[in-house]
């Protein structure tokens, strides 16, 4: 199978470095998948798994096992901005679920799907580890904490 | 050498032996799913719990190494309780579809539930729904709901075939076995994953829904698909044979066999068999009883030999047993003085091929035995000599101890066109063939028995002689090569020579060994 996806030169070098960093080559799968997700518009495609398998000299099935085990890897395409709203206990008690519903309504998108204009994917997630500033959401790699519904909408409106 | 006590039995084991291996050595029963002697330890099924004296918690036997003076039991109440709970957890999402499941009757869950479970299930929640009837490739069908995630098949593709097709995807109660991006599981050993699957999750496309296993009898035999000679059980009933499965033999095949070998039962069944003797030529065949035909043709050949044995040729394939060859050489070489004896090599190009595990390019079970006899009787002919002789019309009779398994003889038709140039052809084979029926020479076809229908010894690639016993009879009118040669030499066949049928054939076939239905 010829793969259409390729990491950038720095990306490939990063993966190679990670491979030598751990005792077991399998340990490099998570950092490698993160890198791929970053360079592949926020998701990991089957082609990119095939590419990684050649690059890392590991079987595709083993990379896929890691990919499908962890929820932080997206196996489907996402919008330009991936909004993850925490709905775990502290956030839920402070209106996290309502926040997620409101955002979906405001930007006309279903939970876990891409909005019509391709800007957002809004998904409900479990604890992101910022319980002290609940409710919170993570937009791409940034934590937005201590939110109200209006504040969250304002943040997202500014994102193009 | 550490000594330990297992359920009261004192045994001595090799250093590094795990408790479960020690249990097997001591001949003690122990519940387990994920552990397989030829695979790595996974420790995921949690059923092989044992109690070790002096340790507060139960341990899994598969991943605990025996230490000196360990006192181990799995008969205590805490162990029985843990195993019962383990069974309960395994069966939480397992569908109770045993009546339509192909594994029923040889299922690890059924067996171990009856032996160690027998609890009242306390699970009130609905069962997790998963994918069913997933096509994993040319040989295997997966039912994820039945899978208990023991990971034996995953470890098999990882460690034995090293092809890594299978993996466990997703997590928790959504975990499922699968292949990356629905790639097919198509290595030459894929049927083994079905054998080691302790439940009905992986089933064989070739066998599923064709027979209930409790109606099948099994006979120990060897695979005649190539020169490795893997030990197998052939499963059969009164309608014929249905499948073969490997049997452990560390000297030959370990625990496995290849997918190509799984097909060996197919050429033993009636639809592809030559069921009666035939004489005549193209479009004009008389059916005759095989024994009478062998006597007739034997008389003709003996008469021809008296006027010149050099006008007779004998062609032999590597598909018969050593006993068959001995009789054949005794009659033709010693008795008639025939010198024109030729070895029909079906696939000269990859005769020495080997895939690194079990499968060999020599698709005959007994090439080694034949070659040894060719040497013993001083035969040094080359195939090209035969072609020259036929083209020069030097031969009047050609006797061919033809293939049992026609599918591994791609050159069958080419060779038959060559033999057709000899005026009289004697064709000994188990299979029927349109090509043979189209011969224009005066032809005698004598039906042969297949490997499962006769006793015999086969010499494998390494020179190991394996004795095979008769399992069943499919074509009662067929002869073994040995019998045919006896009749051809003018002797009467002593029917006492044939082994008596196994006992079960005399009793009601539908009475299973486990008891009446």
Interface residues (C-beta under 8 A of the other chain):
Chain A: X46 X49 X59 X60 X61 X62 X64 X65 X68 X69
Chain B: X158 X164 X165 X166 X167 X168 X169 X170 X171 X179 X180 X181 X183
